[in-house]
């Protein structure tokens, strides 16, 4: 019996609720579920609305300066939410870093290692709090990415500039609009960030 047959069997016998409860009781199953759903107090309250596809290895994504090309597959039941999304040049993807371990969720001080790809050494990087960084290792491993919206094939959104691993669950999609922008002259940055930014040639960090 394949997975689809099992799902049909469970649904036909109205066993889905019982199955979910049993899975939540099982430690190994709970850990696996937490990679794809945000779990709190034994209940699921955030469900992915899509998933990332691109086929690149984690290392390629991790070391890419400008990100990779890929596709956001929006699940069939959420396709109506894409109405009038065409025409936006950029999208905001809210994702779940499903490979972050329980120990990594406890990390509060990090070095912003993403800057290494711009030529900085680990010794040059300051220690900062996770909330002053975009490190995936954080109490709630939720990602926030701005990507270029290249085109749409039904419920499949072609994008570029992805910094997410293949298979990353997507929790939400929002258009990037001018009201979200901050004028450069109004943008303030801490000294440690400015020093690093100037060190890499004032490029996009």
Backbone as CSV, one residue per row, in Angstrom:
resi,resn,N_x,N_y,N_z,CA_x,CA_y,CA_z,C_x,C_y,C_z
1,UNK,0.845,-1.196,0.000,0.000,0.000,0.000,0.880,1.246,0.000
2,UNK,0.663,2.161,-0.970,1.477,3.374,-1.014,0.871,4.461,-0.123
3,UNK,1.580,5.577,-0.036,1.175,6.652,0.884,-0.210,7.188,0.544
4,UNK,-0.496,7.363,-0.737,-1.793,7.912,-1.130,-2.930,6.966,-0.741
5,UNK,-2.685,5.666,-0.870,-3.711,4.698,-0.483,-3.946,4.734,1.026
6,UNK,-2.851,4.890,1.790,-2.972,4.990,3.239,-3.792,6.221,3.623
7,UNK,-3.508,7.344,2.962,-4.234,8.589,3.253,-5.712,8.426,2.936
8,UNK,-6.017,7.811,1.778,-7.421,7.587,1.414,-8.126,6.715,2.447
9,UNK,-7.421,5.683,2.918,-7.980,4.779,3.917,-8.270,5.516,5.219
10,UNK,-7.323,6.330,5.655,-7.477,7.090,6.906,-8.641,8.061,6.791
11,UNK,-8.733,8.764,5.654,-9.803,9.744,5.471,-11.168,9.075,5.369
12,UNK,-11.224,7.950,4.664,-12.512,7.271,4.474,-13.086,6.755,5.786
13,UNK,-12.210,6.445,6.734,-12.661,5.914,8.018,-12.669,6.975,9.123
14,UNK,-12.485,8.262,8.714,-12.505,9.379,9.668,-11.517,9.180,10.815
15,UNK,-10.328,8.712,10.455,-9.309,8.437,11.465,-8.213,9.500,11.521
16,UNK,-8.377,10.583,10.757,-7.305,11.565,10.656,-6.981,12.198,12.007
17,UNK,-8.007,12.596,12.756,-7.778,13.227,14.050,-7.028,12.272,14.982
18,UNK,-7.473,11.031,15.016,-6.829,10.054,15.884,-5.384,9.804,15.473
19,UNK,-5.150,9.762,14.163,-3.796,9.541,13.665,-2.877,10.694,14.076
20,UNK,-3.359,11.924,13.930,-2.546,13.095,14.299,-2.216,13.059,15.791
21,UNK,-3.203,12.744,16.615,-2.976,12.683,18.066,-1.927,11.637,18.399
22,UNK,-2.024,10.473,17.756,-1.049,9.414,18.012,0.350,9.826,17.556
23,UNK,0.438,10.513,16.437,1.739,10.976,15.942,2.357,11.994,16.899
24,UNK,1.529,12.864,17.457,2.030,13.867,18.392,2.526,13.236,19.690
25,UNK,1.971,12.071,20.024,2.405,11.370,21.238,3.751,10.685,21.044
26,UNK,4.054,10.342,19.797,5.292,9.626,19.488,6.427,10.628,19.307
27,UNK,7.494,10.494,20.115,8.578,11.482,20.116,9.223,11.636,18.743
28,UNK,9.537,10.512,18.090,10.190,10.593,16.773,9.282,11.233,15.729
29,UNK,7.994,10.846,15.766,7.036,11.425,14.822,6.831,12.907,15.101
30,UNK,6.818,13.274,16.391,6.645,14.676,16.777,7.781,15.530,16.232
31,UNK,9.008,15.037,16.359,10.179,15.771,15.852,10.071,15.948,14.347
32,UNK,9.663,14.890,13.643,9.535,14.973,12.193,8.426,15.949,11.791
33,UNK,7.297,15.901,12.491,6.208,16.836,12.208,6.640,18.283,12.428
34,UNK,7.459,18.503,13.450,7.883,19.867,13.782,8.786,20.468,12.710
35,UNK,9.274,19.620,11.803,10.072,20.138,10.693,9.193,20.789,9.632
36,UNK,7.922,20.455,9.621,7.023,20.932,8.576,5.844,21.745,9.097
37,UNK,5.577,21.642,10.380,4.511,22.408,10.999,5.077,23.113,12.228
38,UNK,4.558,24.282,12.523,4.923,24.952,13.766,4.032,24.362,14.856
39,UNK,4.649,23.746,15.845,3.901,23.026,16.876,4.040,23.742,18.218
40,UNK,2.933,23.917,18.895,2.958,24.554,20.213,1.938,23.874,21.109
41,UNK,2.384,23.506,22.287,1.502,22.897,23.288,0.712,21.715,22.734
42,UNK,1.376,20.930,21.901,0.723,19.733,21.385,-0.280,19.984,20.284
43,UNK,-0.425,21.234,19.803,-1.379,21.522,18.732,-0.707,22.186,17.549
44,UNK,-1.200,21.917,16.348,-0.668,22.536,15.145,-1.422,23.838,14.898
45,UNK,-0.706,24.936,14.749,-1.428,26.176,14.482,-0.944,26.904,13.245
46,UNK,0.127,26.470,12.611,0.542,27.037,11.338,0.754,25.898,10.360
47,UNK,0.150,25.995,9.208,0.261,24.956,8.187,0.923,25.537,6.955
48,UNK,1.930,24.881,6.396,2.552,25.380,5.166,1.524,25.517,4.041
49,UNK,1.688,26.566,3.240,0.790,26.761,2.086,1.506,26.399,0.788
50,UNK,2.787,26.039,0.894,3.540,25.673,-0.293,4.913,25.152,0.072
51,UNK,5.731,24.927,-0.948,7.066,24.358,-0.730,7.999,24.838,-1.837
52,UNK,9.292,24.930,-1.518,10.309,25.391,-2.460,10.872,24.211,-3.257
53,UNK,11.048,24.436,-4.568,11.695,23.452,-5.435,12.792,24.149,-6.251
54,UNK,13.993,23.587,-6.252,15.021,24.075,-7.185,16.077,23.028,-7.501
55,UNK,16.252,22.027,-6.684,17.176,20.948,-6.989,18.634,21.210,-6.682
56,UNK,18.964,22.416,-6.182,20.350,22.714,-5.839,20.686,22.148,-4.463
57,UNK,21.962,21.825,-4.269,22.399,21.312,-2.970,22.369,22.425,-1.930
58,UNK,22.365,22.031,-0.666,22.382,23.015,0.423,23.615,23.898,0.345
59,UNK,24.760,23.303,-0.003,26.006,24.077,-0.067,25.958,25.137,-1.150
60,UNK,25.368,24.808,-2.292,25.258,25.793,-3.376,24.406,26.969,-2.911
61,UNK,23.294,26.681,-2.266,22.415,27.750,-1.765,23.128,28.560,-0.695
62,UNK,23.791,27.868,0.210,24.462,28.511,1.338,25.569,29.454,0.870
63,UNK,26.263,29.094,-0.214,27.414,29.875,-0.682,27.076,30.852,-1.804
64,UNK,25.830,30.888,-2.223,25.436,31.781,-3.318,25.296,33.214,-2.813
65,UNK,25.912,34.132,-3.537,25.830,35.551,-3.160,24.477,36.136,-3.545
66,UNK,23.977,35.776,-4.726,22.732,36.372,-5.224,21.541,35.432,-5.160
67,UNK,21.726,34.238,-4.579,20.625,33.293,-4.491,20.492,32.455,-5.754
68,UNK,19.531,31.555,-5.767,19.339,30.643,-6.892,17.945,30.813,-7.481
69,UNK,17.779,30.316,-8.704,16.463,30.313,-9.345,15.681,29.096,-8.856
70,UNK,14.376,29.251,-8.718,13.573,28.125,-8.275,12.095,28.381,-8.446
71,UNK,11.316,27.499,-7.861,9.859,27.560,-7.980,9.235,27.436,-6.602
72,UNK,8.220,28.256,-6.360,7.396,28.103,-5.166,6.134,27.370,-5.605
73,UNK,5.989,26.138,-5.141,4.758,25.406,-5.426,3.743,25.756,-4.346
74,UNK,2.633,26.345,-4.755,1.549,26.654,-3.828,0.569,25.484,-3.880
75,UNK,0.213,24.937,-2.742,-0.673,23.782,-2.704,-2.049,24.131,-3.272
76,UNK,-2.659,23.133,-3.893,-3.892,23.317,-4.651,-4.977,24.047,-3.862
77,UNK,-5.123,23.720,-2.584,-6.221,24.311,-1.806,-6.036,25.807,-1.531
78,UNK,-4.841,26.322,-1.834,-4.580,27.745,-1.582,-4.438,28.555,-2.870
79,UNK,-4.745,27.945,-4.007,-4.489,28.600,-5.288,-5.290,29.889,-5.456
80,UNK,-6.479,29.972,-4.857,-7.272,31.208,-4.978,-6.566,32.393,-4.339
81,UNK,-5.666,32.117,-3.392,-4.915,33.192,-2.747,-3.914,33.873,-3.670
82,UNK,-3.717,33.315,-4.871,-2.777,33.894,-5.833,-3.438,34.882,-6.789
83,UNK,-4.730,35.065,-6.647,-5.439,35.961,-7.561,-4.819,37.367,-7.540
84,UNK,-4.513,37.894,-8.717,-3.947,39.245,-8.918,-2.531,39.406,-8.389
85,UNK,-1.824,38.305,-8.172,-0.427,38.422,-7.746,0.474,38.769,-8.926
86,UNK,0.005,38.464,-10.146,0.805,38.757,-11.343,1.021,40.259,-11.481
87,UNK,2.242,40.639,-11.850,2.571,42.051,-12.031,3.482,42.595,-10.956
88,UNK,3.501,41.965,-9.782,4.468,42.361,-8.757,5.855,41.877,-9.180
89,UNK,6.861,42.713,-8.946,8.222,42.329,-9.345,8.922,41.497,-8.284
90,UNK,8.529,41.676,-7.015,9.181,40.959,-5.922,8.128,40.432,-4.940
91,UNK,8.480,39.319,-4.308,7.606,38.715,-3.312,8.366,38.507,-2.008
92,UNK,7.631,38.538,-0.916,8.189,38.200,0.393,7.729,36.785,0.723
93,UNK,8.677,35.907,0.995,8.362,34.536,1.368,8.624,34.344,2.852
94,UNK,7.618,33.917,3.575,7.775,33.569,4.983,7.891,32.050,5.037
95,UNK,9.002,31.559,5.567,9.283,30.127,5.495,9.560,29.544,6.873
96,UNK,9.561,28.222,6.916,9.906,27.496,8.134,11.225,26.773,7.898
97,UNK,12.258,27.117,8.689,13.553,26.435,8.577,13.415,25.056,9.212
98,UNK,12.936,24.097,8.418,12.535,22.798,8.950,13.699,21.904,9.343
99,UNK,14.923,22.313,9.031,16.068,21.476,9.394,16.788,21.978,10.655
100,UNK,16.291,23.043,11.229,16.898,23.558,12.454,16.551,22.621,13.606
101,UNK,17.577,22.199,14.330,17.371,21.243,15.419,16.875,21.942,16.690
102,UNK,16.457,21.136,17.656,15.998,21.682,18.930,17.121,22.441,19.632
103,UNK,18.348,21.919,19.562,19.486,22.605,20.178,19.767,23.928,19.478
104,UNK,19.652,23.951,18.151,19.908,25.183,17.405,18.859,26.247,17.703
105,UNK,17.680,25.838,18.139,16.638,26.805,18.508,16.951,27.507,19.831
106,UNK,17.893,26.949,20.563,18.261,27.542,21.854,19.401,28.549,21.719
107,UNK,19.973,28.645,20.513,21.107,29.552,20.287,20.615,30.996,20.256
108,UNK,21.245,31.856,21.065,20.862,33.271,21.104,21.986,34.210,20.666
109,UNK,23.228,33.732,20.709,24.376,34.538,20.270,25.036,33.823,19.097
110,UNK,25.259,34.558,18.007,25.836,33.939,16.806,26.871,34.891,16.177
111,UNK,27.594,34.382,15.216,28.388,35.213,14.314,27.672,35.194,12.964
112,UNK,27.445,36.344,12.345,26.692,36.382,11.086,27.479,35.753,9.931
113,UNK,27.481,34.428,9.891,28.321,33.676,8.959,27.968,33.898,7.491
114,UNK,26.785,34.416,7.228,26.402,34.683,5.840,27.382,35.634,5.162
115,UNK,28.052,36.471,5.958,28.977,37.461,5.407,30.286,36.834,4.919
116,UNK,30.534,35.584,5.301,31.755,34.912,4.857,31.773,34.788,3.338
117,UNK,30.603,34.634,2.728,30.536,34.480,1.272,30.979,35.749,0.541
118,UNK,31.046,36.867,1.267,31.507,38.123,0.667,33.002,38.343,0.873
119,UNK,33.677,37.345,1.421,35.127,37.435,1.572,35.611,37.735,2.975
120,UNK,34.704,37.878,3.927,35.109,38.121,5.302,35.507,36.808,5.967
121,UNK,36.431,36.882,6.907,36.827,35.697,7.649,35.982,35.598,8.912
122,UNK,35.918,34.404,9.485,35.133,34.187,10.694,35.659,35.045,11.843
123,UNK,36.982,35.308,11.852,37.592,36.123,12.908,37.122,37.575,12.850
124,UNK,36.754,38.054,11.662,36.316,39.448,11.508,34.874,39.670,11.962
125,UNK,34.143,38.594,12.114,32.721,38.728,12.414,32.492,38.913,13.907
126,UNK,31.654,39.875,14.281,31.364,40.085,15.713,30.324,39.081,16.199
127,UNK,30.260,38.894,17.492,29.174,38.106,18.073,27.978,39.025,18.289
128,UNK,26.839,38.604,17.768,25.622,39.414,17.900,24.467,38.503,18.310
129,UNK,23.411,39.097,18.805,22.227,38.328,19.139,21.490,37.886,17.882
130,UNK,20.776,36.785,17.961,20.068,36.286,16.776,19.059,37.299,16.247
131,UNK,18.529,38.142,17.140,17.537,39.115,16.697,18.176,40.318,16.006
132,UNK,19.508,40.352,15.983,20.242,41.370,15.221,20.856,40.725,13.981
133,UNK,20.307,39.576,13.585,20.844,38.849,12.439,19.717,38.120,11.716
134,UNK,20.075,37.491,10.597,19.093,36.656,9.907,19.489,35.188,9.995
135,UNK,20.211,34.831,11.034,20.612,33.440,11.238,19.384,32.532,11.290
136,UNK,19.463,31.336,10.668,18.342,30.393,10.766,18.228,29.762,12.149
137,UNK,19.303,29.848,12.947,19.296,29.275,14.296,18.702,30.292,15.256
138,UNK,17.457,30.090,15.615,16.735,31.041,16.451,15.584,30.322,17.136
139,UNK,15.030,30.905,18.211,13.967,30.224,18.956,12.799,29.765,18.089
140,UNK,12.342,30.615,17.211,11.306,30.250,16.241,11.934,30.330,14.856
141,UNK,12.309,29.190,14.270,13.084,29.205,13.018,12.244,29.563,11.793
142,UNK,11.843,30.822,11.756,11.009,31.322,10.662,11.856,32.241,9.786
143,UNK,11.816,32.000,8.476,12.598,32.785,7.531,11.767,33.850,6.844
144,UNK,12.467,34.880,6.364,11.846,36.020,5.684,12.742,36.344,4.492
145,UNK,12.290,36.045,3.283,13.109,36.230,2.087,12.392,37.131,1.091
146,UNK,13.151,38.008,0.448,12.621,38.823,-0.638,13.197,38.283,-1.939
147,UNK,12.335,37.859,-2.864,12.780,37.251,-4.112,12.168,37.993,-5.294
148,UNK,12.813,37.858,-6.461,12.250,38.434,-7.678,11.218,37.468,-8.243
149,UNK,10.057,37.989,-8.570,8.963,37.193,-9.137,9.122,37.192,-10.654
150,UNK,9.537,36.062,-11.197,9.854,35.964,-12.619,8.622,35.656,-13.457
151,UNK,7.775,34.780,-12.976,6.581,34.409,-13.728,5.779,33.368,-12.991
152,UNK,4.634,33.057,-13.570,3.707,32.135,-12.900,3.161,31.119,-13.882
153,UNK,3.149,29.866,-13.479,2.521,28.792,-14.241,1.459,28.173,-13.338
154,UNK,0.268,28.748,-13.369,-0.798,28.277,-12.494,-0.455,28.522,-11.036
155,UNK,-0.321,27.451,-10.270,0.009,27.576,-8.845,1.504,27.496,-8.590
156,UNK,2.304,27.511,-9.646,3.754,27.448,-9.510,4.355,28.824,-9.835
157,UNK,5.046,29.410,-8.859,5.628,30.745,-9.015,7.120,30.609,-9.270
158,UNK,7.569,31.108,-10.434,8.992,31.078,-10.748,9.652,32.317,-10.147
159,UNK,10.722,32.099,-9.385,11.380,33.195,-8.682,12.892,33.075,-8.827
160,UNK,13.585,34.177,-8.565,15.041,34.162,-8.526,15.500,34.856,-7.247
161,UNK,16.758,34.596,-6.864,17.284,35.180,-5.635,16.909,34.398,-4.397
162,UNK,16.591,33.112,-4.560,16.195,32.286,-3.426,17.380,31.956,-2.528
163,UNK,17.206,32.102,-1.229,18.223,31.702,-0.259,17.709,30.574,0.629
164,UNK,16.716,29.838,0.137,16.086,28.762,0.900,16.461,27.409,0.307
165,UNK,16.596,26.406,1.178,16.943,25.063,0.730,15.780,24.430,-0.038
166,UNK,16.119,23.499,-0.893,15.123,22.717,-1.614,14.237,21.986,-0.605
167,UNK,12.922,22.072,-0.790,12.002,21.409,0.126,11.568,22.240,1.315
168,UNK,12.012,23.497,1.392,11.627,24.351,2.524,10.127,24.655,2.493
169,UNK,9.411,24.422,3.590,7.981,24.755,3.642,7.778,26.275,3.650
170,UNK,6.792,26.724,2.908,6.440,28.145,2.863,5.168,28.363,3.681
171,UNK,5.241,29.298,4.623,4.110,29.589,5.506,3.218,30.694,4.969
172,UNK,3.814,31.615,4.193,3.024,32.731,3.678,3.768,33.398,2.526
173,UNK,3.014,34.097,1.685,3.559,34.864,0.566,2.908,36.237,0.602
174,UNK,3.731,37.267,0.484,3.213,38.637,0.448,3.907,39.386,-0.696
175,UNK,3.224,40.332,-1.330,3.905,41.136,-2.354,4.811,42.170,-1.692
176,UNK,5.930,42.440,-2.325,6.797,43.525,-1.841,6.326,44.806,-2.518
177,UNK,5.866,45.767,-1.736,5.274,46.991,-2.263,6.031,48.225,-1.773
178,UNK,5.899,49.371,-2.476,6.675,50.568,-2.124,6.478,51.037,-0.685
179,UNK,5.312,50.798,-0.119,5.072,51.258,1.249,5.922,50.498,2.265
180,UNK,6.535,49.376,1.843,7.418,48.623,2.733,8.850,49.138,2.664
181,UNK,9.149,49.954,1.677,10.525,50.390,1.443,10.926,51.504,2.403
182,UNK,12.215,51.526,2.716,12.791,52.600,3.531,13.771,53.363,2.646
183,UNK,13.628,54.672,2.582,14.561,55.470,1.782,15.971,55.329,2.351
184,UNK,16.951,55.254,1.455,18.337,55.050,1.882,18.763,56.116,2.888
185,UNK,18.334,57.355,2.661,18.753,58.440,3.556,18.120,58.313,4.947
186,UNK,17.069,57.510,5.063,16.425,57.306,6.362,16.884,56.033,7.061
187,UNK,17.709,55.253,6.375,18.113,53.955,6.901,19.241,54.102,7.909
188,UNK,19.039,53.594,9.107,20.071,53.631,10.137,20.626,52.239,10.392
189,UNK,21.938,52.161,10.605,22.600,50.875,10.817,23.566,50.984,11.989
190,UNK,23.737,49.915,12.783,24.708,49.960,13.880,26.136,50.006,13.339
191,UNK,27.060,50.496,14.164,28.451,50.670,13.735,29.077,49.369,13.246
192,UNK,28.807,48.259,13.959,29.434,46.993,13.563,28.995,46.576,12.166
193,UNK,27.742,46.861,11.821,27.218,46.500,10.513,27.833,47.392,9.433
194,UNK,27.927,48.689,9.733,28.502,49.634,8.770,29.951,49.266,8.463
195,UNK,30.718,48.887,9.506,32.120,48.499,9.284,32.225,47.291,8.353
196,UNK,31.384,46.306,8.578,31.405,45.123,7.718,30.931,45.455,6.308
197,UNK,29.919,46.288,6.213,29.370,46.684,4.921,30.426,47.405,4.087
198,UNK,31.164,48.300,4.736,32.233,49.007,4.027,33.383,48.070,3.675
199,UNK,33.619,47.089,4.535,34.681,46.107,4.307,34.443,45.276,3.041
200,UNK,33.161,45.008,2.740,32.850,44.211,1.554,32.486,45.089,0.348
201,UNK,32.773,46.376,0.435,32.566,47.259,-0.713,31.194,47.845,-0.819
202,UNK,30.514,47.944,0.315,29.173,48.550,0.373,28.188,47.877,-0.606
203,UNK,28.320,46.565,-0.706,27.398,45.804,-1.560,26.175,45.396,-0.777
204,UNK,25.331,44.605,-1.416,24.139,44.103,-0.748,24.547,43.036,0.242
205,UNK,24.195,43.200,1.505,24.590,42.257,2.557,23.443,41.286,2.829
